[in-house]
Amino acid sequence: MWCMSGICLRSRCVPVFAVKVFMTGPEGLGLLLSAVGVGGVLGGVLAAWGGSAVMREVRLSRLVAAQ
């Protein structure tokens, strides 16, 4: 059964996915987990960069609240 929270997916599913799908070890797991962080940072930057100042602030606060 798949868990719906991000904590469960990172702590239980990603290591299994790295080993069984990508057939890699700790290096591949590190790359998968760092991709999550890079995507979060890039998404935050893009959301804050576009639009008016008020909408930028609203979008950025929603992103921070979602984390």
Buried (B, 14 or more C-beta within 10 A) or exposed (E): EEEEEEEEBEEEEBBEBBBEEEEEEEEBBEEBEEEEEEEEEEEBEEBBEEEEEEEBEEBBEEBEEEE
